[in-house]
Amino acid sequence: MAAETGATGSAGVEFSVVIPVYNSEQTLEPLVERIGRVFDRLGRSFEIVLIDDGSRDGSWPKIEELHAAGAPIRGFRFMRNHGQHFAVKCGLDNCTGRYAITMDDDLQHPPEEIPKLIEAIESDPEVDVVMGRYDSKKHSMLRNAGSWLQNLLHRLIFRVDPSLSLSSFRIMNRALLDEIRKIRHANPRIGFIIISLTHRIKNIPVLHEPRTQGRSGYTLRRLISNTLDGIINYSPLPLRAVSYIGITSSVVSILLALYFLVQYFRGIVQVSGFMTTILLILFTGGVIMFSFGLVGEYLSRIISQQLMHAQYSVRTELIPGQSSKPDRPGRG
């Protein structure tokens, strides 16, 4: 079904399926076909928003091929690789549906599970977003460990309900979409943005399929980087931790000074220990240098945020039912 340009949900499309794409030439066609069959069975209008995040394979030609064949695709091609969260943000900024569904491009989120998400959010008007909960995730042990750590940090930092499982397979309503569109962040993290905007989140059980093509781009380094980015960009916890360390260091230093002073007056210690002095200098120096580094990291991100002109750069845009727009720098 063709949709008009815009992102207000007024084009008559009920559901926008937002999918970040990176080197997924092999899975795009079956993914689009399976999504189409799901919505045909439901009898609901939809669009598929595909954001090519600087793929190095034939992902964009495949998107153009599927669009030319009549699939209701709204496509965006980035000028360079920005990252998954920027791609999802672009899709959410530009989708037109009353509801937006986000999912991965590797078929690990089965399209056949979409009706469960739709039923859950339409049956409870008090819920802003429904996220799939996996009984068993078909990721590697390393990826699962990284996801577990991220969920733990969500609970500790953002006080998320321990029973809540956060995932990228989710559906959200237009009210939440409109709030997400207002955010212009130099380092967006969609999960953190959602839980910072609403606590009306619900889980439902969904299947998680093993990867059939390629390999995950989430290496150990990238998992750690994403976790640290989320903590620093969306929480003052590191600065507070440094403050607590500084206070603790000061208290320990005072107590040690009193201890050696008492020992000196008792005649037990004639000269303060050299090793103790060196250890204290190293400890306090390390804390100071770490604190400077952390504050510098926050300042650099603040500067990046202030100097940011656009979150992402779009080279080409496809609109359902229309021919491809010429290559051009896009909004973001």
GUDO-833981 format. One record per residue: x, y, z of N, C-alpha, C in turn; residue in three letters. Coordinates in steps of 0.02 Angstrom, whole numbers, plus 50000, padded with zeros to 5 digits. Each point is the difference from the previous one (the first is absolute). Layout:
BEGIN
  n.px  n.py  n.pz ca.px ca.py ca.pz  c.px  c.py  c.pz   r
     X     Y     Z     X     Y     Z     X     Y     Z ala
...
end
This chain:
BEGIN
  n.px  n.py  n.pz ca.px ca.py ca.pz  c.px  c.py  c.pz   r
 50042 49940 50000 49958 50060 50000 50044 50062 50000 met
 49988 50046 49955 50041 50060 49997 49984 50047 50057 ala
 50051 50036 50022 49991 50048 50054 50027 50067 49978 ala
 49970 50053 50024 50022 50067 49985 50063 50016 50041 glu
 50037 50050 49974 50060 50020 50036 49981 50035 50064 thr
 50039 49988 50051 49988 50033 50064 50011 49952 50057 gly
 49996 50026 50061 50011 49957 50059 49952 50018 50055 ala
 49938 50012 49980 49950 50020 50049 49948 49947 50013 thr
 50004 49945 49963 49951 49947 50009 49934 50016 49966 gly
 49998 50051 49957 49937 50021 49969 49990 49970 49931 ser
 50047 49958 49977 49995 49973 49932 49955 49939 49995 ala
 49970 49979 50054 49955 49944 49998 50033 49933 50011 gly
 50066 49999 50009 50036 49938 50014 49995 49985 50074 val
 49982 49938 50017 49992 49982 50070 50067 49981 50032 glu
 50042 49964 49963 50061 49974 50030 50061 50014 49956 phe
 50052 50025 50032 50065 50009 49967 50049 49950 50030 ser
 50029 49958 49958 50049 49951 50023 50069 50029 49984 val
 50036 50022 50052 50064 50034 49993 50057 49950 50008 val
 50042 49995 49949 50054 49950 50000 50066 50032 49979 ile
 50049 50004 50044 50067 50022 49980 50034 49945 49959 pro
 50033 50018 49947 50029 49951 49954 50075 50012 49995 val
 50037 49945 50009 50073 50004 49989 50024 49933 49973 tyr
 50023 50001 49939 50027 49940 49967 49951 49941 50006 asn
 49938 50011 49980 49948 49949 50007 49967 49984 49933 ser
 50038 50001 49947 49973 49987 49934 49963 49934 49996 glu
 50025 49949 50034 49972 49933 49995 49934 49991 50037 gln
 49989 50040 50052 49940 49990 50041 49944 50049 49985 thr
 50014 50052 49961 49949 50052 49990 49938 49975 49963 leu
 50009 49962 49947 49943 49978 49961 49954 49954 50041 glu
 50026 49947 50032 49955 49959 50041 49969 50039 50058 pro
 50037 50048 50028 49974 50040 50055 49941 50042 49977 leu
 50007 50034 49944 49945 50042 49974 49940 49957 49981 val
 50013 49943 49970 49945 49955 49980 49961 49974 50060 glu
 50036 49981 50052 49967 49973 50060 49961 50054 50036 arg
 50026 50061 50002 49963 50055 50032 49937 50013 49960 ile
 50005 50000 49934 49941 50012 49958 49946 49948 50011 gly
 50020 49936 50005 49951 49947 50012 49965 50008 50068 arg
 50038 50021 50050 49971 50010 50067 49945 50053 49997 val
 50014 50057 49970 49951 50054 49998 49943 49986 49952 phe
 50013 49961 49948 49946 49979 49956 49950 49957 50038 asp
 50025 49955 50042 49955 49958 50040 49962 50043 50051 arg
 50032 50050 50027 49967 50044 50049 49951 50048 49967 leu
 50011 50014 49936 49958 50049 49966 50012 50071 50025 gly
 50062 50016 50018 50017 50066 50027 50049 50035 49953 arg
 49995 50066 49997 50046 50038 49956 50067 50008 50034 ser
 50053 50003 49959 50067 50002 50028 50049 50029 49950 phe
 50058 50019 50025 50058 50018 49960 50061 49969 50032 glu
 50050 49988 49960 50064 49973 50025 50053 50053 49991 ile
 50028 50024 50054 50050 50053 49998 50069 49967 50006 val
 50038 50000 49946 50066 49970 49998 50053 50055 49997 leu
 50047 49998 50047 50052 50050 50004 50067 49966 49988 ile
 50030 50013 49941 50064 49969 49983 50056 50041 50033 asp
 50031 49969 50050 50050 50035 50041 50070 49990 49972 asp
 50009 50023 49937 50066 49996 49969 50022 49930 49985 gly
 49955 49958 49977 50017 49930 49984 50053 49997 49945 ser
 50042 49948 50003 50053 49991 49951 49985 49943 49951 arg
 49941 49971 50006 49980 49949 49952 49945 50028 49955 asp
 49957 49958 49975 49947 50024 49955 49934 50014 50034 gly
 50002 50020 50063 49938 50012 50037 49958 50055 49969 ser
 50031 50057 49982 49959 50054 49972 49971 49982 49931 trp
 50038 49971 49953 49968 49978 49938 49943 49951 50012 pro
 50006 49958 50050 49946 49953 50016 49939 50038 50025 lys
 50011 50051 50042 49944 50041 50024 49966 50035 49941 ile
 50040 50027 49954 49971 50033 49941 49961 49949 49957 glu
 50025 49940 49995 49966 49948 49961 49933 49983 50031 glu
 49999 49991 50066 49937 49984 50034 49951 50058 49996 leu
 50025 50061 50004 49958 50059 49995 49970 50005 49929 his
 50041 49988 49949 49975 50002 49931 49949 49946 49986 ala
 50005 49944 50036 49953 49944 49991 49932 50014 50032 ala
 49995 50055 50037 49935 50019 50028 49993 49991 50075 gly
 50052 49977 50033 49997 49993 50073 49993 50069 50032 ala
 49959 50006 50053 49989 50066 50032 50060 50021 50042 pro
 50054 50016 49965 50063 50015 50034 50013 50075 50000 ile
 50016 50025 50059 50027 50067 50008 50074 49991 50016 arg
 50044 50018 49955 50071 49985 50008 50043 50061 50009 gly
 50052 49992 50040 50049 50054 50011 50070 49970 49995 phe
 50041 50033 49962 50069 49977 49992 50047 50052 50030 arg
 50035 49980 50052 50047 50046 50033 50061 50012 49956 phe
 50029 50058 50007 50061 50017 49963 50061 49963 50028 met
 49996 49979 50063 50053 49961 50031 49970 49958 50056 arg
 50039 49957 50029 49977 49959 50055 49996 50042 50064 asn
 49940 50006 50027 49991 50038 50062 49990 49954 50060 his
 49975 49940 49990 49986 49955 50055 49926 49983 50005 gly
 49986 49943 50031 49931 49975 50003 49951 50049 50031 gln
 50020 50032 50056 49954 50043 50035 49982 50062 49959 his
 50048 50026 49961 49986 50057 49956 49952 49978 49945 phe
 50008 49939 49975 49956 49975 49948 49928 49993 50026 ala
 49994 49972 50060 49933 49993 50029 49969 50069 50013 val
 50041 50047 50024 49975 50068 50013 49975 50031 49935 lys
 50037 49991 49945 49977 50026 49936 49933 49970 49980 cys
 49993 49934 50009 49937 49968 49984 49942 50025 50042 gly
 50012 50009 50065 49947 50025 50044 49983 50072 49985 leu
 50050 50039 49979 49988 50070 49984 49956 50007 49938 asp
 50005 49952 49954 49968 50008 49935 49943 49952 49986 asn
 49984 49956 50046 49945 49953 49988 49933 50036 50007 cys
 49948 49973 49968 49935 50033 49998 49945 49963 50037 thr
 50015 49941 50027 49947 49959 50030 49976 50025 50067 gly
 49942 49976 50019 49974 50013 50067 50041 49963 50052 arg
 50029 49943 49980 50045 49962 50042 50063 49986 49961 tyr
 50056 49995 50036 50063 49982 49969 50026 49935 50031 ala
 50021 49954 49958 50030 49937 50022 50073 50001 49980 ile
 50045 49988 50048 50071 49996 49983 50022 49927 50005 thr
 50042 49980 49954 50026 49932 49999 50066 49998 49962 met
 50036 49945 50006 50064 49993 49967 49992 49974 49929 asp
 50054 50005 49961 49998 49981 49930 50024 49929 49986 asp
 50017 49962 50053 50032 49935 49990 49953 49941 50010 asp
 49934 50013 50004 49949 49949 50008 50001 49965 50068 leu
 50039 50026 50047 49998 49972 50068 49937 50022 50036 gln
 49971 50056 49978 49934 50021 50023 49949 49976 49949 his
 49965 49945 50012 49954 49973 49950 49942 50048 49987 pro
 49988 50019 49938 49942 50043 49985 49934 49970 50023 pro
 49997 49934 50003 49938 49967 50021 49982 50014 50073 glu
 50046 50029 50038 49986 50018 50069 49971 50070 50006 glu
 49998 50038 49946 49975 50069 50001 49928 50004 50026 ile
 49954 49955 49979 49931 50004 50026 49995 49999 50076 pro
 50046 49966 50033 50000 49999 50073 50013 50070 50029 lys
 50047 50035 49969 50015 50068 50022 49940 50046 49989 leu
 49969 49993 49941 49943 50043 49983 49942 49988 50048 ile
 49985 49937 50012 49945 49984 50046 50013 50027 50070 glu
 50062 49995 50022 50017 50021 50068 49992 50075 50009 ala
 50021 50040 49951 49996 50073 50008 49930 50026 49987 ile
 49963 49967 49955 49932 50024 49986 49951 49980 50055 glu
 50017 49948 50038 49955 49978 50053 50011 50037 50065 ser
 50051 50041 50004 50015 50037 50062 50019 50072 49982 asp
 49951 50047 50001 50014 50069 49981 50046 50037 50048 pro
 50013 49971 50059 50044 50031 50048 50074 49987 49986 glu
 50013 49957 49951 50070 49981 49984 50024 50041 49940 val
 50061 50026 50005 50030 50039 49946 50044 49956 49955 asp
 50030 49949 50028 50044 49957 49960 49997 49929 50026 val
 49999 49952 49955 50001 49929 50017 50065 49971 49971 val
 50038 49966 50042 50063 49970 49979 49997 49924 50005 met
 50030 49967 49951 50002 49928 50002 50048 49975 50052 gly
 49980 49947 50035 50044 49967 50048 50016 49930 49972 arg
 50065 49984 49998 50022 49937 49971 50011 49949 50056 tyr
 49968 49942 49993 50014 49946 50047 50070 49973 49989 asp
 50021 50000 49937 50067 49976 49983 50025 50041 49941 ser
 50056 50036 50011 50029 50041 49947 50052 49960 49962 lys
 49993 50000 49933 50044 49961 49958 50062 50041 49979 lys
 50029 50033 50051 50062 50036 49988 50058 49959 50027 his
 50060 50024 49986 50060 49969 50029 50002 50013 50075 ser
 50040 49962 50035 50007 50009 50072 50024 50070 50016 met
 50046 50027 49960 50026 50067 50011 49945 50053 49993 leu
 49960 49994 49947 49946 50048 49988 49948 49996 50055 arg
 49984 49940 50023 49951 49993 50054 50027 50030 50065 asn
 50066 49991 50012 50029 50029 50060 49998 50076 49997 ala
 50012 50028 49940 49996 50073 49993 49929 50026 50011 gly
 49950 49964 49974 49931 50020 50009 49980 49996 50074 ser
 50024 49948 50034 49985 49994 50072 50030 50058 50039 trp
 50061 50020 49983 50033 50056 50034 49962 50065 49987 leu
 49978 50010 49939 49963 50061 49984 49935 50003 50039 gln
 49964 49944 50003 49937 49999 50038 50012 50013 50074 asn
 50056 49973 50026 50017 50013 50070 50013 50074 50012 leu
 50035 50032 49954 50014 50072 50007 49935 50040 49994 leu
 49955 49979 49957 49935 50034 49994 49965 50001 50068 his
 50002 49943 50034 49966 49995 50064 50034 50043 50054 arg
 50067 49998 50000 50036 50037 50052 49999 50075 49989 leu
 50007 50021 49937 50007 50071 49985 49932 50034 49993 ile
 49954 49967 49963 49937 50031 49984 49942 49972 50042 phe
 50017 49956 50047 49950 49971 50045 49943 49967 49961 arg
 50020 49965 49948 49951 49962 49960 49977 49940 50040 val
 49937 49984 49995 49972 49942 50034 50041 49938 49983 asp
 50026 49964 50051 50041 49940 49987 49965 49948 49957 pro
 49934 50000 50002 49963 49950 49961 49994 50020 49926 ser
 50020 50061 49983 49993 50025 49932 50061 49983 49959 leu
 49989 49972 49941 50055 49984 49954 49997 50048 49941 ser
 50056 50035 49988 50003 50048 49945 50028 49966 49937 leu
 49969 50014 49944 50023 49970 49937 49986 50048 49943 ser
 50031 49986 49942 49991 50042 49941 49940 49978 49958 ser
 49967 49945 50019 49940 49978 49966 49941 50027 50040 phe
 49970 50056 49975 49951 50036 50041 49952 50038 49955 arg
 49945 50021 50031 49950 50042 49966 49984 50058 50046 ile
 49993 50060 49972 49986 50059 50041 49946 50042 49966 met
 49964 50039 50041 49945 50039 49973 50024 50068 49974 asn
 49956 50036 49967 50018 50064 49970 50018 50053 50052 arg
 49969 49998 50058 50016 50049 50052 50074 49995 50019 ala
 50025 49939 50009 50070 49991 50017 50044 50017 49940 leu
 49979 49983 49940 50038 50016 49940 50011 50075 49994 leu
 49947 50039 50013 50005 50072 49994 50050 50029 50050 asp
 50005 49970 50059 50049 50023 50050 50071 49981 49979 glu
 50008 49939 49971 50066 49979 49977 50024 50044 49944 ile
 49956 50021 49956 50019 50043 49943 50028 50067 50024 arg
 49979 50024 50059 50024 50064 50024 50073 49998 50023 lys
 50024 49940 50014 50068 49993 50029 50052 50002 49944 ile
 50049 50044 50009 50057 50004 49955 50063 49989 50041 arg
 50023 49939 50002 50056 49982 50042 50059 49979 49957 his
 50060 50022 50019 50060 49983 49962 50017 49926 50003 ala
 49977 49966 50052 50012 49928 50008 49935 49965 50023 asn
 49950 49995 49956 49937 49971 50021 50005 49926 50015 pro
 49967 49979 50053 49992 49929 50017 49926 49990 50011 arg
 49967 49965 49953 49927 49999 49999 49970 49971 50064 ile
 50031 49946 50026 49974 49971 50061 50002 50049 50058 gly
 50055 50036 50008 50007 50049 50054 49950 50057 49990 phe
 49991 50021 49937 49952 50054 49986 49930 49979 50021 ile
 49981 49939 49982 49932 49976 50016 49989 49999 50076 ile
 50047 49970 50037 49988 49994 50072 50008 50067 50036 ile
 50031 50049 49967 50004 50067 50029 49935 50039 49988 ser
 49961 49979 49950 49939 50035 49983 49937 49969 50032 leu
 50000 49934 50009 49940 49968 50026 50016 49939 50042 thr
 49958 49987 50049 50004 49938 50039 49941 49954 49982 his
 49960 50021 49952 49943 49959 49979 50023 49949 49948 arg
 50039 49953 50024 50030 49950 49956 49976 49930 50021 ile
 49987 49959 49951 49973 49934 50013 50040 49948 49962 lys
 50006 49941 50028 50034 49943 49968 49950 49947 49978 asn
 50014 49969 49944 49964 49940 49980 50051 49949 49974 ile
 49988 49936 50009 50047 49950 49974 49998 49995 49924 pro
 50059 49998 49968 50005 49991 49928 50057 49952 49986 val
 50000 49973 49940 50053 49955 49979 50061 50039 49977 leu
 50058 49969 50005 50062 50029 49975 50035 49946 49960 his
 50009 50013 49935 50027 49949 49955 50076 50005 49995 glu
 50034 49945 49985 50072 50003 49988 50015 50037 49935 pro
 50059 50031 49998 50021 50036 49940 50014 49949 49944 arg
 49974 50015 49940 50009 49955 49943 50052 50026 49951 thr
 50013 50066 50000 50048 50029 49954 50048 50045 50037 gln
 50064 49998 49982 50049 50047 50026 50013 49990 50074 gly
 50029 50052 50030 50015 49999 50071 49985 50068 50031 arg
 49989 49999 50064 49982 50062 50035 50058 50049 49999 ser
 49984 50065 49993 50051 50052 50001 50017 50022 50070 gly
 49968 49969 50050 50011 50020 50070 50058 49960 50029 tyr
 50060 50027 49993 50059 49970 50031 50002 50020 50073 thr
 50046 49969 50038 50008 50016 50071 50015 50074 50008 leu
 50044 50026 49957 50018 50071 50005 49939 50045 49989 arg
 49959 49982 49950 49942 50041 49985 49947 49995 50056 arg
 49991 49941 50029 49953 49993 50055 50021 50043 50059 leu
 50065 49999 50016 50025 50041 50056 49992 50074 49983 ile
 50016 50019 49938 49994 50070 49979 49928 50024 50005 ser
 49952 49959 49977 49930 50020 50003 49976 50007 50072 asn
 50023 49954 50043 49980 50004 50070 50027 50063 50033 thr
 50064 50016 49988 50030 50060 50029 49968 50063 49972 leu
 49984 50000 49935 49967 50057 49970 49933 50013 50033 asp
 49963 49946 50011 49934 50008 50032 50006 50028 50070 gly
 50049 49976 50038 50008 50023 50069 50019 50074 50001 ile
 50050 50019 49959 50025 50068 50002 49950 50050 49970 ile
 49966 49980 49946 49955 50046 49966 49934 50010 50036 asn
 49978 49950 50038 49934 50003 50029 49998 49995 50075 tyr
 50057 50003 50032 50001 49994 50073 50058 50038 50030 ser
 49988 50034 50058 50055 50033 50036 50036 49953 50047 pro
 49986 49935 49996 50028 49952 50048 50076 50002 50003 leu
 50037 50001 49943 50073 50002 50005 50026 50060 50039 pro
 49970 50059 49989 50022 50059 50037 49985 49992 50075 leu
 49943 49972 50015 49984 49989 50071 50048 49949 50030 arg
 50018 49949 49962 50047 49950 50025 50067 50031 50016 ala
 50023 50046 49956 50063 50034 50012 49995 50043 50063 val
 49943 50032 50009 49990 50041 50061 50005 49956 50062 ser
 49967 49942 49998 50003 49954 50057 50070 49975 50013 tyr
 50037 49986 49945 50069 49977 50008 50043 50056 50031 ile
 49988 50062 49977 50037 50056 50029 49986 50010 50073 gly
 49936 49994 50019 49982 50007 50071 50032 49944 50041 ile
 49995 49939 49974 50029 49943 50036 50076 50008 50007 thr
 50032 50023 49946 50072 50011 50003 50019 50051 50052 ser
 49961 50053 50003 50014 50052 50050 49992 49974 50070 ser
 49947 49962 50012 49987 49973 50067 50056 49952 50020 val
 50020 49956 49952 50054 49952 50015 50065 50037 50015 val
 50014 50053 49962 50061 50038 50011 50000 50032 50069 ser
 49944 50028 50021 49995 50031 50066 50010 49948 50055 ile
 49967 49943 49992 50006 49947 50050 50072 49974 50005 leu
 50033 49992 49943 50070 49978 50001 50044 50053 50033 leu
 49987 50064 49985 50040 50053 50032 49991 49998 50075 ala
 49938 49992 50023 49988 49996 50073 50033 49939 50030 leu
 49998 49944 49964 50030 49939 50025 50076 50009 50010 tyr
 50033 50026 49948 50073 50009 50006 50018 50054 50051 phe
 49956 50050 50008 50012 50051 50051 49998 49970 50070 leu
 49950 49958 50011 49994 49966 50065 50060 49955 50012 val
 50019 49962 49948 50058 49956 50005 50064 50039 50014 gln
 50005 50060 49971 50059 50042 50011 50004 50023 50073 tyr
 49944 50023 50027 50000 50024 50070 50011 49942 50049 phe
 49981 49939 49979 50012 49942 50044 50071 49975 49994 arg
 50038 50029 49955 50070 49981 49992 50010 49937 49960 gly
 49946 49975 49970 50006 49938 49961 50030 50014 49932 ile
 49981 50057 49970 50025 50019 49934 50039 50065 50008 val
 50063 49999 49979 50041 50060 50003 49993 50041 49935 gln
 49998 49964 49943 49993 50033 49935 49946 49962 49961 val
 49957 50037 49968 49946 49969 49961 50029 49953 49948 ser
 49965 49945 49988 50024 49950 49953 50005 50025 49928 gly
 50054 49985 49968 50011 50021 49931 49950 49966 49953 phe
 49988 49935 50011 49955 49962 49956 49929 50028 50004 met
 49978 50016 50061 49933 50027 50009 49992 50066 49962 thr
 50051 50042 50004 49998 50064 49965 49995 49991 49925 thr
 50041 49954 49974 49999 49988 49928 49933 49973 49977 ile
 49972 49953 50039 49935 49971 49982 49945 50052 50000 leu
 50001 50044 50050 49950 50053 50003 50007 50048 49941 leu
 50061 50017 49981 50011 50044 49943 49975 49968 49936 ile
 50017 49936 49990 49977 49965 49941 49925 49995 49997 leu
 49969 49985 50057 49927 49992 50002 49965 50066 49985 phe
 50019 50052 50036 49967 50065 49989 50015 50027 49930 thr
 50062 49991 49976 50017 50022 49933 49959 49964 49947 gly
 49992 49934 50009 49960 49962 49953 49928 50022 49999 gly
 49971 50013 50060 49931 50023 50004 49992 50067 49965 val
 50049 50045 50011 49996 50066 49969 50004 49996 49924 ile
 50046 49959 49974 50007 49993 49928 49938 49968 49969 met
 49974 49949 50034 49938 49968 49976 49943 50050 49999 phe
 49995 50041 50051 49947 50050 50004 50006 50050 49944 ser
 50062 50024 49986 50009 50047 49945 49980 49968 49934 phe
 50019 49937 49990 49983 49966 49939 49925 49992 49991 gly
 49965 49983 50055 49928 49991 49997 49965 50067 49986 leu
 50020 50052 50034 49971 50066 49989 50013 50022 49927 val
 50061 49986 49976 50016 50016 49930 49956 49963 49951 gly
 49984 49937 50015 49955 49961 49957 49931 50031 49997 glu
 49974 50021 50058 49935 50033 50002 50003 50066 49961 tyr
 50053 50039 50008 50006 50064 49965 50003 49989 49925 leu
 50037 49949 49977 50005 49988 49929 49933 49982 49970 ser
 49960 49963 50038 49934 49981 49975 49952 50060 50000 arg
 50007 50044 50050 49960 50061 50000 50017 50043 49940 ile
 50065 50007 49985 50021 50039 49942 49974 49969 49935 ile
 50005 49934 49995 49973 49966 49940 49926 50012 49992 ser
 49964 49999 50055 49928 50012 49998 49985 50071 49976 gln
 50039 50048 50025 49988 50070 49982 50019 50014 49927 gln
 50052 49967 49975 50023 50012 49932 49964 49957 49948 leu
 49958 49954 50023 49967 49953 49954 49950 50037 49955 met
 50008 49991 49935 49954 50030 49952 49946 49950 49979 his
 50017 49936 49998 49952 49948 49981 50023 49934 50032 ala
 49950 49959 50017 50017 49935 50029 50025 49951 49948 gln
 49975 50007 49940 50017 49953 49946 49993 50036 49934 tyr
 50032 49973 49948 49998 50031 49933 49970 49950 49951 ser
 49946 50019 49968 49964 49957 49953 50021 50017 49928 val
 50022 49949 49963 50021 50011 49931 49942 49991 49951 arg
 49960 49948 50012 49944 49984 49955 49940 49981 50041 thr
 49941 50019 49975 49938 49983 50035 49950 49969 49952 glu
 49967 49948 50023 49948 49966 49962 49934 50009 50036 leu
 49947 50014 49962 49933 50008 50029 49954 49949 49968 ile
 49957 49967 50040 49955 49949 49972 49959 50028 49942 pro
 50000 49964 49944 49959 50020 49944 50030 50054 49957 gly
 50060 50024 50016 50031 50053 49960 50070 49978 49979 gln
 50026 50032 49948 50067 49984 49977 50051 50028 50048 ser
 50061 49975 49994 50054 50020 50045 50016 50074 49992 ser
 50009 50035 50056 50024 50069 49996 50074 49999 49983 lys
 50024 50052 49966 50072 50002 49982 50042 50004 50063 pro
 50062 49976 49993 50046 50003 50056 50008 50071 50024 asp
 49995 50010 50064 50003 50067 50030 50016 49993 50074 arg
 50032 50051 50028 50007 50001 50074 49931 50004 50031 pro
 49989 49963 50052 49933 49998 50030 49998 50029 50069 gly
 49940 50002 50027 49989 50028 50067 50022 49950 50053 arg
 50003 50022 50061 50018 49956 50054 50014 50039 50062 gly
end
